[in-house]
Amino acid sequence: MTFFAILLGYLIRRGLDASGRVGSDAVFRLWFSRMPPSRAGREHRAWPGVAILLGAVLLAVLIGFAFRYWHLSFLQWFFDALMIALLLGRPGWKQALTGYGQAWRRGDAAQAWREVQALLPASVRGDALEPRVMHLALCRQYLVQTFEHYFMLLFWFAVLGLPGLILSRLALALRDHWPHPGGRAVFERPVTLLAWIPARVLALSFGIAGDLAGWMSDRRQNLFRFGGQVEDLLFDSANGALSSYSLDPDGYQRVHPDGWPDYGARSLQAVRDLLNRSLLVWISAFAILAILGIL
C-alpha cells in the first residue's frame, strides 16, 4: 500500500506543479510568521521550532497507530497519498523556466534574470551575474530544490512512513521559513543529516538514468564522504551523467557555436529529463520492494 500511496501522491503533485498551484511553503511561512517574536539577544533560539517538529512527528505516529488499530488501511493509504501530494513539490518553477528559456533564446539576459530572480539562491539573487554564471547557479538550485522537495521526502516516506515525510518536510520548512535567521541556521544541521543518504542514492540514480560511462569516468571520490555540499555532489553527478555539455556552457559553445541561443532551454530540459528518468528509477525500485513485501 505504501507504493500505491507514493505513486498516487506523486501523480497528483505533478499535476498541481504543472498548474503552479497548491504549494505548502506559503502555509509554513504564514504559520511561522505568527510565532511570538524573540527578545533581543535570543533570536537564535530554536526550541519552539523543535517543539513543533517533534509534536508533528508524534501526531503522525499517533495517526498511523489509530488507522491500524481501527483496521482502516484503505483510509490510511488515501490519507498518506493526500499528504504526499500536499507536502511535495515546488509550484511555479515550470512557468519561470519556460520564460527564462524564451528570454535566453532572444539573447535578453536581463529578462532571463528577471524570470528566475526569485528562484536563485539568496546569496546571488541581487548580483549582476554573467549569463553563464547565472545559468549554472540556476541549474544548481533546480537540482537541489527538486531533490529536497521530491526525492528526499519520498525517500523518508518509504523508510519511515508518514512520520518520515513530516519530519523531513518540516525540517526543510523550519530551515527556510523560521522567522529568525539564527534559528534557521540551527535547522540546517538536521536537513544536512536527512539529505546525506538520499542525495547519494540520487547521485547513483543519475548514473543509471543517464550516461553511465561518463558518470563512472568522472571522479566519484566525494560520493560517500560525509562532508561536502549536497548541491556540489548533485551538480557534479548530473554533469557526469549528461553527455551533451548541458552543464558545461563553454564546452557547448565550442561544439555547437550556432546553437548557443538555444543553450538555456536545452540545458534545463536535459536536467529536467535526467531528474524525471531518475524518479522513474526510484519508482521502479519502490515497485520491486513492494513486490518483495519490503515496502
C-alpha positions in Angstrom: 0.0 0.0 0.0 2.9 2.3 0.6 3.9 2.1 -3.1 0.5 3.0 -4.3 0.3 5.9 -1.9 3.7 7.1 -3.3 2.5 6.7 -6.9 -0.9 8.4 -6.5 0.5 11.2 -4.4 3.3 11.9 -6.9 0.9 11.9 -9.9 -1.4 14.4 -8.1 1.6 16.6 -7.1 3.0 16.7 -10.7 -0.4 17.9 -11.9 -0.5 20.6 -9.2 3.1 21.7 -10.0 2.3 21.9 -13.7 -0.6 24.3 -13.0 1.5 26.3 -10.4 -1.0 25.7 -7.6 -1.1 24.4 -4.0 2.3 24.9 -2.6 3.0 24.2 1.1 5.7 26.9 1.5 3.2 29.7 1.8 1.3 27.9 4.5 4.5 27.3 6.5 5.6 30.8 6.0 2.3 32.2 7.4 2.3 29.7 10.2 5.8 30.6 11.4 5.3 34.3 11.0 2.6 34.1 13.7 5.2 32.8 16.2 5.8 35.3 19.1 8.9 37.4 18.5 12.1 36.6 20.3 13.6 39.0 22.8 16.7 40.9 21.9 19.8 38.7 22.1 17.8 35.5 21.8 16.9 35.5 18.1 18.9 32.3 17.7 16.6 30.3 20.0 15.1 27.3 18.2 13.3 25.3 20.8 9.8 26.5 19.7 10.6 25.1 16.2 12.0 21.9 17.7 8.8 21.5 19.7 6.7 22.0 16.6 8.8 19.4 14.7 8.6 16.8 17.5 4.9 17.4 18.1 4.1 17.0 14.4 6.1 13.8 14.1 4.4 12.4 17.3 1.0 13.3 15.8 1.8 11.4 12.6 2.8 8.4 14.7 -0.5 8.5 16.6 -2.5 8.9 13.4 -0.8 5.8 11.9 -1.4 3.9 15.1 -5.1 4.9 15.0 -5.5 3.7 11.4 -4.0 0.4 12.2 -6.0 0.0 15.5 -9.3 0.6 13.7 -8.2 -1.5 10.7 -8.6 1.4 8.3 -5.8 0.5 5.9 -7.5 1.8 2.8 -8.2 5.2 4.5 -4.6 5.3 5.7 -3.4 4.7 2.1 -5.6 7.6 0.8 -4.5 9.9 3.7 -0.8 9.2 3.0 -1.3 9.9 -0.7 -3.0 13.2 0.1 -0.2 14.2 2.5 2.4 13.4 -0.2 0.5 15.5 -2.7 0.3 18.4 -0.4 3.8 18.4 1.1 5.8 17.5 -2.1 6.5 19.9 -4.9 7.7 23.3 -5.9 4.9 25.1 -7.9 6.0 28.0 -10.1 9.2 26.6 -11.5 7.7 25.4 -14.8 6.4 28.8 -15.8 9.6 30.6 -14.7 11.9 28.3 -16.6 9.8 28.5 -19.7 10.0 32.3 -19.7 13.7 32.0 -18.9 14.4 29.8 -21.9 12.5 32.1 -24.2 14.4 35.1 -23.0 17.7 33.3 -23.4 16.8 32.4 -26.9 16.2 36.1 -27.7 19.5 37.0 -26.1 17.8 39.1 -23.4 19.9 38.3 -20.4 18.2 41.0 -18.3 14.7 39.5 -18.9 16.1 36.0 -18.3 17.4 37.1 -14.9 14.0 38.7 -14.0 12.2 35.5 -14.8 14.2 33.4 -12.3 15.4 36.0 -9.9 13.1 34.8 -7.1 14.3 31.2 -7.7 18.0 31.9 -7.4 19.9 31.3 -4.1 19.7 34.4 -1.9 23.5 34.7 -2.0 23.5 35.6 -5.7 19.9 36.9 -6.2 20.9 40.5 -6.2 24.1 40.2 -8.1 24.6 41.3 -11.8 25.7 37.8 -12.9 27.2 37.0 -16.2 24.7 34.8 -18.2 26.8 31.6 -17.9 27.3 32.0 -14.2 23.6 32.8 -13.7 22.6 29.7 -15.7 24.8 27.4 -13.7 23.6 28.9 -10.4 20.0 28.3 -11.7 20.8 24.7 -12.6 22.3 24.0 -9.2 19.3 25.5 -7.5 16.9 23.5 -9.7 18.7 20.3 -8.8 18.8 21.0 -5.1 15.2 22.1 -4.9 13.9 19.1 -6.9 16.0 16.8 -4.7 14.8 18.4 -1.4 11.1 18.7 -2.3 10.7 15.4 -4.2 13.4 12.8 -3.7 14.3 13.4 -0.1 10.7 13.5 1.0 9.8 10.3 -0.9 12.9 8.5 0.5 12.0 9.2 4.1 8.3 8.3 3.5 9.4 5.0 2.0 11.7 4.3 5.0 9.7 5.7 7.9 6.2 6.2 6.6 4.2 9.4 7.3 6.4 10.4 10.3 9.4 10.4 8.0 7.6 12.6 5.5 6.5 15.0 8.2 10.0 15.1 9.7 11.8 15.9 6.5 9.3 18.4 5.2 9.0 20.3 8.5 12.8 20.4 8.9 13.0 22.0 5.4 10.3 24.5 6.3 11.9 25.5 9.5 15.3 25.9 7.8 13.8 28.1 5.1 11.0 30.0 6.8 11.7 30.2 10.5 11.3 34.0 11.2 14.7 34.4 12.9 17.9 33.8 10.9 19.8 32.4 13.9 17.1 29.8 14.3 17.2 28.9 10.6 20.9 28.1 10.9 20.1 25.6 13.7 17.8 23.7 11.4 20.4 23.5 8.7 22.0 20.6 10.6 19.1 18.2 10.7 18.4 18.9 7.0 22.0 18.0 6.2 21.7 14.8 8.1 18.4 13.9 6.4 19.8 14.7 3.0 23.0 12.6 3.3 21.7 9.2 2.3 19.0 10.1 -0.3 21.4 12.6 -2.0 23.9 9.8 -2.6 21.1 7.4 -3.8 20.0 10.1 -6.3 23.6 10.6 -7.4 23.8 6.9 -8.2 20.5 7.1 -9.9 21.9 9.8 -12.3 24.4 7.2 -13.5 21.7 4.6 -14.1 19.3 7.1 -15.8 22.0 9.0 -17.8 25.3 8.3 -19.4 26.7 5.6 -17.2 30.1 5.6 -18.9 30.5 9.4 -18.5 29.2 9.2 -14.9 31.8 6.5 -14.0 34.7 8.2 -15.7 34.1 11.3 -13.7 35.6 11.5 -10.2 33.3 9.9 -7.6 35.5 10.2 -4.5 33.1 12.5 -2.8 30.1 10.2 -3.1 30.5 8.5 0.3 32.3 11.3 2.1 30.3 12.7 4.9 31.4 16.3 4.4 30.7 18.4 1.3 27.7 20.3 0.0 24.7 18.4 -1.4 24.5 20.8 -4.3 28.1 20.1 -5.3 27.5 16.3 -5.2 24.3 16.5 -7.3 25.7 19.0 -9.8 28.9 17.0 -10.4 27.0 13.8 -10.7 24.5 15.3 -13.1 27.2 16.8 -15.1 28.9 13.4 -15.5 25.7 11.7 -16.4 24.8 14.3 -19.2 26.8 13.7 -22.4 25.6 16.9 -24.2 27.6 19.6 -22.4 24.3 20.6 -20.7 26.1 21.8 -17.6 29.2 23.0 -19.4 28.4 26.2 -21.3 31.9 26.7 -22.6 32.1 23.2 -24.0 28.6 23.5 -25.5 29.5 26.8 -27.3 32.8 25.3 -28.5 31.0 22.3 -30.0 27.7 24.0 -31.1 28.6 27.6 -31.8 25.5 28.2 -33.9 23.2 26.6 -31.2 24.2 29.0 -28.4 20.8 30.8 -28.4 19.1 27.5 -27.6 21.5 26.5 -24.8 19.5 27.9 -21.9 16.3 26.0 -22.8 18.1 22.8 -23.9 20.3 22.7 -20.9 17.4 22.9 -18.5 15.4 20.4 -20.5 18.3 18.0 -20.3 18.5 18.4 -16.5 14.7 18.0 -16.2 14.7 14.9 -18.3 17.5 13.4 -16.2 15.6 14.1 -13.0 12.4 12.6 -14.5 14.3 9.4 -15.5 15.9 9.2 -12.1 12.5 9.4 -10.5 11.3 6.6 -12.7 14.3 4.6 -11.4 13.2 5.3 -7.9 9.6 4.3 -8.6 10.7 1.1 -10.2 12.8 0.3 -7.2 9.8 1.1 -4.9 7.7 -1.3 -7.0 10.3 -4.1 -6.7 10.4 -3.6 -2.9 6.6 -3.7 -2.8 6.5 -6.9 -4.8 9.1 -8.4 -2.4 6.9 -7.4 0.5 9.5 -5.0 1.9 7.7 -1.7 1.2 
